[in-house]
Amino acid sequence: MCRSIRTLRPPMAPEVGDEDVRAAALQYVRKVSGFRAPAAHNRAAFERAVEAVAEATRELLDDLEVGGGGGGGGGGPPPPTSTRS
């Protein structure tokens, strides 16, 4: 039912288009819902979910700092330093 969703962030995938993001979103929604294709009465909800996941994915990819972006790799504050001597 579901093929593997490939990594979309650089450098794993230097060229990522809207089609790639939508395909990953579609696979995710299919997996979570358990439906390859929704019944007519679920089609609108299914499509809304695909669009929401695609939008969140694009936002994530746009916001990620990869390799030397100054983010420290964790995205949060640096770990506390020890004050013990």
MMTF fields as JSON, N, C-alpha, C and O atoms, coordinates in Angstrom:
{
  "mmtfVersion": "1.0.0",
  "mmtfProducer": "UNKNOWN",
  "numBonds": 339,
  "numAtoms": 340,
  "numGroups": 85,
  "numChains": 1,
  "numModels": 1,
  "chainsPerModel": [1],
  "groupsPerChain": [85],
  "chainIdList": ["A"],
  "bondAtomList": [4, 2, 8, 6, 12, 10, 16, 14, 20, 18, 24, 22, 28, 26, 32, 30, 36, 34, 40, 38, 44, 42, 48, 46, 52, 50, 56, 54, 60, 58, 64, 62, 68, 66, 72, 70, 76, 74, 80, 78, 84, 82, 88, 86, 92, 90, 96, 94, 100, 98, 104, 102, 108, 106, 112, 110, 116, 114, 120, 118, 124, 122, 128, 126, 132, 130, 136, 134, 140, 138, 144, 142, 148, 146, 152, 150, 156, 154, 160, 158, 164, 162, 168, 166, 172, 170, 176, 174, 180, 178, 184, 182, 188, 186, 192, 190, 196, 194, 200, 198, 204, 202, 208, 206, 212, 210, 216, 214, 220, 218, 224, 222, 228, 226, 232, 230, 236, 234, 240, 238, 244, 242, 248, 246, 252, 250, 256, 254, 260, 258, 264, 262, 268, 266, 272, 270, 276, 274, 280, 278, 284, 282, 288, 286, 292, 290, 296, 294, 300, 298, 304, 302, 308, 306, 312, 310, 316, 314, 320, 318, 324, 322, 328, 326, 332, 330, 336, 334],
  "bondOrderList": [1, 1, 1, 1, 1, 1, 1, 1, 1, 1, 1, 1, 1, 1, 1, 1, 1, 1, 1, 1, 1, 1, 1, 1, 1, 1, 1, 1, 1, 1, 1, 1, 1, 1, 1, 1, 1, 1, 1, 1, 1, 1, 1, 1, 1, 1, 1, 1, 1, 1, 1, 1, 1, 1, 1, 1, 1, 1, 1, 1, 1, 1, 1, 1, 1, 1, 1, 1, 1, 1, 1, 1, 1, 1, 1, 1, 1, 1, 1, 1, 1, 1, 1, 1],
  "groupList": [{"groupName": "MET", "atomNameList": ["N", "CA", "C", "O"], "elementList": ["N", "C", "C", "O"], "formalChargeList": [0, 0, 0, 0], "bondAtomList": [1, 0, 2, 1, 3, 2], "bondOrderList": [1, 1, 2], "singleLetterCode": "M", "chemCompType": "L-PEPTIDE LINKING"}, {"groupName": "CYS", "atomNameList": ["N", "CA", "C", "O"], "elementList": ["N", "C", "C", "O"], "formalChargeList": [0, 0, 0, 0], "bondAtomList": [1, 0, 2, 1, 3, 2], "bondOrderList": [1, 1, 2], "singleLetterCode": "C", "chemCompType": "L-PEPTIDE LINKING"}, {"groupName": "ARG", "atomNameList": ["N", "CA", "C", "O"], "elementList": ["N", "C", "C", "O"], "formalChargeList": [0, 0, 0, 0], "bondAtomList": [1, 0, 2, 1, 3, 2], "bondOrderList": [1, 1, 2], "singleLetterCode": "R", "chemCompType": "L-PEPTIDE LINKING"}, {"groupName": "SER", "atomNameList": ["N", "CA", "C", "O"], "elementList": ["N", "C", "C", "O"], "formalChargeList": [0, 0, 0, 0], "bondAtomList": [1, 0, 2, 1, 3, 2], "bondOrderList": [1, 1, 2], "singleLetterCode": "S", "chemCompType": "L-PEPTIDE LINKING"}, {"groupName": "ILE", "atomNameList": ["N", "CA", "C", "O"], "elementList": ["N", "C", "C", "O"], "formalChargeList": [0, 0, 0, 0], "bondAtomList": [1, 0, 2, 1, 3, 2], "bondOrderList": [1, 1, 2], "singleLetterCode": "I", "chemCompType": "L-PEPTIDE LINKING"}, {"groupName": "THR", "atomNameList": ["N", "CA", "C", "O"], "elementList": ["N", "C", "C", "O"], "formalChargeList": [0, 0, 0, 0], "bondAtomList": [1, 0, 2, 1, 3, 2], "bondOrderList": [1, 1, 2], "singleLetterCode": "T", "chemCompType": "L-PEPTIDE LINKING"}, {"groupName": "LEU", "atomNameList": ["N", "CA", "C", "O"], "elementList": ["N", "C", "C", "O"], "formalChargeList": [0, 0, 0, 0], "bondAtomList": [1, 0, 2, 1, 3, 2], "bondOrderList": [1, 1, 2], "singleLetterCode": "L", "chemCompType": "L-PEPTIDE LINKING"}, {"groupName": "PRO", "atomNameList": ["N", "CA", "C", "O"], "elementList": ["N", "C", "C", "O"], "formalChargeList": [0, 0, 0, 0], "bondAtomList": [1, 0, 2, 1, 3, 2], "bondOrderList": [1, 1, 2], "singleLetterCode": "P", "chemCompType": "L-PEPTIDE LINKING"}, {"groupName": "ALA", "atomNameList": ["N", "CA", "C", "O"], "elementList": ["N", "C", "C", "O"], "formalChargeList": [0, 0, 0, 0], "bondAtomList": [1, 0, 2, 1, 3, 2], "bondOrderList": [1, 1, 2], "singleLetterCode": "A", "chemCompType": "L-PEPTIDE LINKING"}, {"groupName": "GLU", "atomNameList": ["N", "CA", "C", "O"], "elementList": ["N", "C", "C", "O"], "formalChargeList": [0, 0, 0, 0], "bondAtomList": [1, 0, 2, 1, 3, 2], "bondOrderList": [1, 1, 2], "singleLetterCode": "E", "chemCompType": "L-PEPTIDE LINKING"}, {"groupName": "VAL", "atomNameList": ["N", "CA", "C", "O"], "elementList": ["N", "C", "C", "O"], "formalChargeList": [0, 0, 0, 0], "bondAtomList": [1, 0, 2, 1, 3, 2], "bondOrderList": [1, 1, 2], "singleLetterCode": "V", "chemCompType": "L-PEPTIDE LINKING"}, {"groupName": "GLY", "atomNameList": ["N", "CA", "C", "O"], "elementList": ["N", "C", "C", "O"], "formalChargeList": [0, 0, 0, 0], "bondAtomList": [1, 0, 2, 1, 3, 2], "bondOrderList": [1, 1, 2], "singleLetterCode": "G", "chemCompType": "PEPTIDE LINKING"}, {"groupName": "ASP", "atomNameList": ["N", "CA", "C", "O"], "elementList": ["N", "C", "C", "O"], "formalChargeList": [0, 0, 0, 0], "bondAtomList": [1, 0, 2, 1, 3, 2], "bondOrderList": [1, 1, 2], "singleLetterCode": "D", "chemCompType": "L-PEPTIDE LINKING"}, {"groupName": "GLN", "atomNameList": ["N", "CA", "C", "O"], "elementList": ["N", "C", "C", "O"], "formalChargeList": [0, 0, 0, 0], "bondAtomList": [1, 0, 2, 1, 3, 2], "bondOrderList": [1, 1, 2], "singleLetterCode": "Q", "chemCompType": "L-PEPTIDE LINKING"}, {"groupName": "TYR", "atomNameList": ["N", "CA", "C", "O"], "elementList": ["N", "C", "C", "O"], "formalChargeList": [0, 0, 0, 0], "bondAtomList": [1, 0, 2, 1, 3, 2], "bondOrderList": [1, 1, 2], "singleLetterCode": "Y", "chemCompType": "L-PEPTIDE LINKING"}, {"groupName": "LYS", "atomNameList": ["N", "CA", "C", "O"], "elementList": ["N", "C", "C", "O"], "formalChargeList": [0, 0, 0, 0], "bondAtomList": [1, 0, 2, 1, 3, 2], "bondOrderList": [1, 1, 2], "singleLetterCode": "K", "chemCompType": "L-PEPTIDE LINKING"}, {"groupName": "PHE", "atomNameList": ["N", "CA", "C", "O"], "elementList": ["N", "C", "C", "O"], "formalChargeList": [0, 0, 0, 0], "bondAtomList": [1, 0, 2, 1, 3, 2], "bondOrderList": [1, 1, 2], "singleLetterCode": "F", "chemCompType": "L-PEPTIDE LINKING"}, {"groupName": "HIS", "atomNameList": ["N", "CA", "C", "O"], "elementList": ["N", "C", "C", "O"], "formalChargeList": [0, 0, 0, 0], "bondAtomList": [1, 0, 2, 1, 3, 2], "bondOrderList": [1, 1, 2], "singleLetterCode": "H", "chemCompType": "L-PEPTIDE LINKING"}, {"groupName": "ASN", "atomNameList": ["N", "CA", "C", "O"], "elementList": ["N", "C", "C", "O"], "formalChargeList": [0, 0, 0, 0], "bondAtomList": [1, 0, 2, 1, 3, 2], "bondOrderList": [1, 1, 2], "singleLetterCode": "N", "chemCompType": "L-PEPTIDE LINKING"}],
  "groupTypeList": [0, 1, 2, 3, 4, 2, 5, 6, 2, 7, 7, 0, 8, 7, 9, 10, 11, 12, 9, 12, 10, 2, 8, 8, 8, 6, 13, 14, 10, 2, 15, 10, 3, 11, 16, 2, 8, 7, 8, 8, 17, 18, 2, 8, 8, 16, 9, 2, 8, 10, 9, 8, 10, 8, 9, 8, 5, 2, 9, 6, 6, 12, 12, 6, 9, 10, 11, 11, 11, 11, 11, 11, 11, 11, 11, 11, 7, 7, 7, 7, 5, 3, 5, 2, 3],
  "groupIdList": [1, 2, 3, 4, 5, 6, 7, 8, 9, 10, 11, 12, 13, 14, 15, 16, 17, 18, 19, 20, 21, 22, 23, 24, 25, 26, 27, 28, 29, 30, 31, 32, 33, 34, 35, 36, 37, 38, 39, 40, 41, 42, 43, 44, 45, 46, 47, 48, 49, 50, 51, 52, 53, 54, 55, 56, 57, 58, 59, 60, 61, 62, 63, 64, 65, 66, 67, 68, 69, 70, 71, 72, 73, 74, 75, 76, 77, 78, 79, 80, 81, 82, 83, 84, 85],
  "secStructList": [7, 7, 7, 7, 7, 7, 7, 7, 1, 6, 6, 6, 7, 1, 7, 7, 7, 2, 2, 2, 2, 2, 2, 2, 2, 2, 2, 2, 2, 2, 2, 2, 2, 6, 7, 1, 1, 7, 7, 4, 4, 4, 2, 2, 2, 2, 2, 2, 2, 2, 2, 2, 2, 2, 2, 2, 2, 2, 2, 2, 2, 2, 2, 7, 7, 7, 1, 1, 1, 1, 1, 6, 6, 6, 1, 1, 7, 7, 7, 7, 7, 7, 7, 7, 7],
  "xCoordList": [0.815, 0.0, 0.856, 0.48, 1.986, 2.746, 4.214, 4.843, 4.753, 6.185, 6.881, 6.247, 8.155, 8.905, 8.883, 8.995, 8.739, 8.821, 10.295, 10.983, 10.785, 12.209, 12.53, 11.669, 13.782, 14.248, 14.227, 14.7, 13.677, 13.538, 14.477, 14.51, 15.231, 16.09, 17.456, 17.939, 18.068, 19.427, 20.361, 20.057, 21.438, 21.942, 21.398, 21.783, 20.514, 19.958, 19.162, 19.166, 18.494, 17.697, 17.871, 17.081, 18.895, 19.174, 18.062, 17.877, 17.338, 16.259, 14.926, 14.603, 14.159, 12.866, 11.799, 11.805, 10.885, 9.812, 8.499, 8.402, 7.5, 6.175, 5.611, 4.898, 5.935, 5.466, 6.037, 5.333, 7.306, 7.948, 7.306, 7.044, 7.058, 6.459, 5.045, 4.656, 4.282, 2.908, 2.892, 2.044, 3.817, 3.875, 4.16, 3.56, 5.063, 5.371, 4.156, 3.843, 3.476, 2.284, 1.189, 0.524, 1.003, -0.003, 0.308, -0.59, 1.565, 1.951, 1.711, 1.253, 2.017, 1.805, 0.315, -0.06, -0.518, -1.957, -2.535, -3.403, -2.059, -2.502, -2.153, -2.974, -0.932, -0.481, -1.288, -1.758, -1.446, -2.15, -3.636, -4.205, -4.254, -5.688, -5.994, -7.085, -5.024, -5.266, -5.976, -6.367, -6.144, -6.809, -5.85, -5.153, -5.819, -5.036, -5.753, -5.131, -7.053, -7.895, -9.157, -9.753, -9.572, -10.731, -12.043, -12.126, -13.058, -14.41, -14.86, -14.302, -15.858, -16.338, -16.682, -16.402, -17.288, -17.698, -16.51, -16.671, -15.328, -14.128, -13.111, -12.068, -13.405, -12.435, -11.994, -10.803, -12.932, -12.579, -11.665, -10.684, -11.971, -11.14, -9.744, -8.739, -9.695, -8.431, -7.568, -6.382, -8.156, -7.417, -6.958, -5.848, -7.805, -7.4, -6.191, -5.263, -6.222, -5.098, -3.824, -2.757, -3.919, -2.743, -2.188, -0.976, -3.05, -2.591, -1.968, -0.961, -2.544, -1.997, -0.624, 0.291, -0.478, 0.813, 1.846, 3.003, 1.44, 2.361, 2.83, 4.013, 1.918, 2.27, 3.231, 4.222, 2.938, 3.814, 5.192, 6.209, 5.223, 6.486, 7.318, 8.519, 6.688, 7.402, 7.945, 9.081, 7.129, 7.553, 8.758, 9.722, 8.687, 9.796, 11.068, 12.126, 10.969, 12.144, 12.718, 13.935, 11.847, 12.306, 13.012, 13.923, 12.591, 13.136, 14.354, 15.072, 14.605, 15.73, 17.059, 17.241, 17.979, 19.355, 20.194, 20.242, 20.844, 21.606, 23.079, 23.459, 23.899, 25.359, 25.928, 25.926, 26.415, 27.088, 26.156, 26.587, 24.86, 23.904, 23.93, 23.177, 24.798, 24.913, 23.893, 23.87, 23.046, 22.01, 22.463, 21.688, 23.669, 24.159, 23.584, 23.894, 22.744, 22.194, 20.985, 20.22, 20.776, 19.658, 18.453, 17.343, 18.636, 17.531, 17.123, 16.272, 17.694, 17.328, 18.519, 19.554, 18.383, 19.499, 20.632, 20.397, 21.844, 22.968, 22.788, 22.108, 23.395, 23.264, 23.942, 24.885, 23.457, 24.072, 25.506, 25.844, 26.332, 27.719, 27.824, 27.071, 28.752, 28.94, 29.662, 30.617, 29.212, 29.871, 30.735, 31.329, 30.812, 31.651, 33.114, 33.449, 33.998, 35.429, 36.11, 37.326],
  "yCoordList": [-1.198, 0.0, 1.26, 2.259, 1.229, 2.457, 2.22, 1.343, 2.989, 2.901, 3.775, 4.595, 3.601, 4.412, 5.873, 6.196, 6.733, 8.166, 8.524, 8.248, 9.127, 9.424, 10.728, 11.589, 10.848, 12.056, 13.208, 13.075, 14.34, 15.487, 16.645, 17.633, 16.547, 17.673, 17.559, 16.461, 18.716, 18.7, 18.174, 18.356, 17.555, 17.253, 15.954, 15.556, 15.281, 14.005, 14.177, 13.296, 15.293, 15.576, 17.059, 17.891, 17.395, 18.799, 19.516, 20.72, 18.82, 19.427, 18.847, 17.705, 19.611, 19.15, 20.104, 21.294, 19.56, 20.385, 20.134, 19.256, 20.911, 20.77, 19.37, 18.835, 18.784, 17.434, 16.404, 15.487, 16.561, 15.666, 15.799, 14.804, 17.04, 17.3, 16.731, 16.11, 16.935, 16.427, 14.896, 14.289, 14.272, 12.809, 12.254, 11.257, 12.883, 12.437, 12.641, 11.78, 13.772, 14.053, 13.034, 12.548, 12.716, 11.738, 10.375, 9.706, 9.959, 8.667, 8.653, 7.651, 9.753, 9.848, 9.718, 8.952, 10.463, 10.427, 9.046, 8.556, 8.426, 7.066, 6.102, 5.277, 6.213, 5.319, 5.534, 4.573, 6.782, 7.098, 6.727, 6.204, 7.0, 6.74, 5.269, 4.79, 4.555, 3.171, 3.013, 1.906, 4.112, 4.082, 4.5, 5.507, 3.716, 4.122, 5.247, 6.208, 5.118, 6.157, 6.244, 5.215, 7.432, 7.57, 7.344, 7.522, 6.952, 6.876, 8.306, 9.269, 8.423, 9.744, 10.635, 11.834, 10.049, 10.869, 11.289, 12.132, 10.72, 11.105, 11.869, 12.281, 12.056, 12.649, 14.05, 14.357, 14.903, 16.278, 16.29, 17.034, 15.483, 15.414, 14.889, 15.387, 13.889, 13.292, 14.341, 14.475, 15.076, 16.099, 17.238, 17.746, 17.644, 18.68, 18.22, 18.989, 16.958, 16.411, 16.397, 16.759, 15.992, 15.971, 17.386, 17.585, 18.358, 19.741, 20.275, 20.98, 19.955, 20.415, 19.8, 20.491, 18.513, 17.845, 18.392, 18.6, 18.624, 19.183, 20.571, 20.89, 21.393, 22.741, 22.678, 23.407, 21.81, 21.658, 21.142, 21.557, 20.25, 19.703, 20.782, 20.892, 21.57, 22.658, 23.655, 24.114, 23.987, 24.911, 24.343, 25.058, 23.074, 22.424, 22.475, 22.86, 22.091, 22.081, 23.484, 23.656, 24.479, 25.86, 26.368, 27.191, 25.877, 26.36, 25.601, 26.102, 24.408, 23.613, 24.265, 24.811, 24.197, 24.627, 23.362, 22.616, 23.126, 21.894, 22.215, 23.078, 21.519, 21.618, 23.011, 23.687, 23.46, 24.748, 25.928, 27.058, 25.687, 26.783, 27.58, 28.542, 27.189, 27.937, 27.537, 28.101, 26.57, 26.172, 25.135, 24.778, 24.638, 23.659, 22.283, 21.365, 22.116, 20.814, 20.429, 19.565, 21.032, 20.631, 21.53, 21.121, 22.724, 23.634, 24.333, 25.221, 23.968, 24.592, 25.282, 25.431, 25.712, 26.38, 25.399, 24.191, 25.886, 24.985, 24.339, 24.891, 23.167, 22.504, 23.336, 24.074, 23.216, 23.998, 23.546, 22.373, 24.498, 24.154, 23.782, 24.282, 22.912, 22.457, 23.519, 24.128, 23.745, 24.726, 24.051, 24.721, 22.705, 21.969, 22.095, 22.165, 22.124, 22.211, 20.94, 20.815],
  "zCoordList": [0.0, 0.0, 0.0, -0.612, 0.667, 0.845, 0.538, 1.13, -0.371, -0.611, 0.416, 1.081, 0.54, 1.488, 1.06, -0.122, 2.037, 1.772, 1.793, 2.776, 0.737, 0.652, 1.378, 1.561, 1.781, 2.452, 1.462, 0.333, 1.889, 0.991, 1.325, 0.591, 2.401, 2.768, 2.1, 1.825, 1.846, 1.335, 2.417, 3.596, 2.1, 0.764, 0.206, -0.893, 0.926, 0.464, -0.831, -1.69, -0.961, -2.148, -2.489, -2.043, -3.271, -3.553, -4.315, -4.136, -5.139, -5.916, -5.453, -5.781, -4.705, -4.216, -4.715, -4.4, -5.499, -6.03, -5.308, -4.45, -5.666, -5.06, -5.285, -4.436, -6.435, -6.747, -5.763, -5.339, -5.407, -4.436, -3.058, -2.382, -2.656, -1.346, -1.303, -0.314, -2.356, -2.393, -2.394, -1.742, -3.116, -3.15, -1.76, -1.358, -1.026, 0.335, 1.239, 2.062, 1.09, 1.9, 1.603, 2.519, 0.342, -0.047, 0.56, 1.071, 0.508, 1.087, 2.59, 3.138, 3.253, 4.692, 5.032, 5.92, 4.329, 4.598, 4.283, 5.005, 3.217, 2.905, 4.032, 4.434, 4.535, 5.593, 6.871, 7.479, 7.276, 8.512, 8.427, 9.386, 7.282, 7.141, 6.876, 7.184, 6.301, 5.942, 4.603, 4.233, 3.881, 2.575, 1.478, 1.597, 0.404, -0.759, -1.482, -1.935, -1.582, -2.169, -1.319, -1.002, -0.951, -0.08, -0.824, -2.04, -0.074, -0.634, -0.929, -0.402, -1.764, -2.176, -0.977, -0.992, 0.056, 1.201, 2.076, 2.958, 1.85, 2.599, 1.756, 2.263, 0.502, -0.422, -0.002, -0.05, 0.409, 0.785, 2.008, 2.037, 3.006, 4.212, 3.865, 4.373, 3.005, 2.579, 1.875, 2.176, 0.948, 0.202, 1.106, 0.947, 2.056, 3.014, 3.824, 4.075, 4.223, 4.995, 4.153, 4.648, 2.91, 2.027, 1.88, 1.961, 1.667, 1.509, 2.791, 2.734, 3.945, 5.226, 5.486, 5.934, 5.21, 5.411, 4.424, 4.792, 3.187, 2.197, 2.621, 2.498, 3.116, 3.568, 4.76, 4.801, 5.721, 6.885, 6.461, 7.016, 5.493, 5.003, 4.33, 4.579, 3.488, 2.794, 3.813, 3.695, 4.817, 5.866, 6.637, 6.913, 6.971, 7.667, 6.829, 7.326, 5.572, 4.699, 4.521, 4.462, 4.435, 4.284, 5.54, 5.454, 6.707, 7.975, 8.476, 9.342, 7.956, 8.436, 8.095, 7.007, 9.041, 8.801, 8.771, 9.75, 7.662, 7.495, 7.341, 6.549, 8.098, 7.958, 7.971, 6.943, 9.11, 9.198, 9.195, 8.962, 9.454, 9.475, 10.759, 10.911, 11.695, 12.93, 13.97, 15.064, 13.648, 14.58, 15.58, 16.468, 15.481, 16.424, 16.221, 16.98, 15.205, 14.885, 15.695, 15.265, 16.852, 17.689, 17.559, 17.901, 17.081, 16.909, 18.195, 18.156, 19.322, 20.585, 21.187, 20.536, 22.445, 23.101, 23.363, 23.41, 23.532, 23.802, 25.167, 26.032, 25.366, 26.667, 27.736, 27.452, 28.982, 30.055, 30.306, 30.148, 30.698, 31.013, 32.476, 33.312, 32.776, 34.137, 34.947, 34.465, 36.172, 37.044, 38.087, 38.931, 38.035, 38.992, 38.619, 37.436, 39.621, 39.35, 39.762, 39.614]
}
